Amino acid sequence: MDTPSPYQTPQTQMPPQPPKDVPDMILHEPGAIKTFGVLHLVIAGYGILMGVISLVGTVFFQGLSKSLATPRGVAGPSGADQEMAMTNYMNELQVFTYVSLAFSMVLAVLLILAGIGLLKGRESGRVMSLRYAWASLVTKAITFAFTIAVVMPATKRMTETLYQGMPGKMGDTMGSVVQYSQLVTILITCIYPIVVLVVMKGQKIKEYLAARAAA
């Protein structure tokens, strides 16, 4: 075992120091970066799938409405009345449906770009995530207002026909549930973009991605 020489000064006995150009602390990648990268891609894929299903349902709604109509002999409006009510509802909201689908596809593309960027540890992924979050919240605010002004009244007209003849207040109750569930659904879909805003503005993620970009 080597022992310090009594002829060495204290400075010469100190362990070797790292070069001055080596950073004092190695930045560790926050786990949220990869987590949200994967979540972005999963949610984007789910959104595209639901968009395709909605588009197919809208295009082939005429045949679908016939199968959903109540058969003759059941209390309430006839199958023809139900089919007419659903057809009128879809015609009233046709433009809104297609515009919503178009915006959903745009948001899905933003999510895919953001997800890929985050998985690659790029600052552009964080920036694109913030753009997606703001675009999503603005879109949902507009959708919320349009739903109150147009969609809910159209839904009420449809449900009044579909649930006509139901005992007591059951028809009115079911109609209200259908109407207000539309607003609740929009509010629930606001949760993810809000979380994305909070997380992607976090100091650790900003510092880590900025350091990677500067390297």
Secondary structure as the mmCIF struct_conf table of DSSP 4:
data_model
#
loop_
_struct_conf.conf_type_id
_struct_conf.id
_struct_conf.beg_label_comp_id
_struct_conf.beg_label_asym_id
_struct_conf.beg_label_seq_id
_struct_conf.end_label_comp_id
_struct_conf.end_label_asym_id
_struct_conf.end_label_seq_id
TURN_TY1_P TURN_TY1_P1 PRO A 6 TYR A 7
BEND BEND1 GLN A 8 GLN A 8
HELX_RH_AL_P HELX_RH_AL_P1 PRO A 10 GLN A 13
BEND BEND2 MET A 14 MET A 14
HELX_LH_PP_P HELX_LH_PP_P1 PRO A 15 PRO A 19
TURN_TY1_P TURN_TY1_P2 LYS A 20 ASP A 21
BEND BEND3 VAL A 22 VAL A 22
BEND BEND4 ASP A 24 MET A 25
HELX_LH_PP_P HELX_LH_PP_P2 ILE A 26 PRO A 30
HELX_RH_AL_P HELX_RH_AL_P2 GLY A 31 VAL A 59
TURN_TY1_P TURN_TY1_P3 PHE A 60 PHE A 60
HELX_RH_AL_P HELX_RH_AL_P3 PHE A 61 LEU A 68
BEND BEND5 ALA A 69 ALA A 69
HELX_LH_PP_P HELX_LH_PP_P3 THR A 70 PRO A 71
TURN_TY1_P TURN_TY1_P4 ARG A 72 GLY A 73
BEND BEND6 VAL A 74 PRO A 77
HELX_RH_AL_P HELX_RH_AL_P4 GLY A 79 GLU A 92
TURN_TY1_P TURN_TY1_P5 LEU A 93 LEU A 93
HELX_RH_AL_P HELX_RH_AL_P5 GLN A 94 LEU A 119
TURN_TY1_P TURN_TY1_P6 LYS A 120 GLY A 121
HELX_RH_AL_P HELX_RH_AL_P6 GLU A 123 PHE A 146
HELX_RH_PI_P HELX_RH_PI_P1 THR A 147 VAL A 151
HELX_RH_AL_P HELX_RH_AL_P7 MET A 152 LEU A 162
TURN_TY1_P TURN_TY1_P7 TYR A 163 GLY A 165
BEND BEND7 PRO A 167 PRO A 167
TURN_TY1_P TURN_TY1_P8 GLY A 168 LYS A 169
HELX_RH_AL_P HELX_RH_AL_P8 MET A 170 THR A 189
TURN_TY1_P TURN_TY1_P9 CYS A 190 CYS A 190
HELX_RH_AL_P HELX_RH_AL_P9 ILE A 191 MET A 200
TURN_TY1_P TURN_TY1_P10 LYS A 201 LYS A 201
HELX_RH_AL_P HELX_RH_AL_P10 GLN A 203 ALA A 214
#
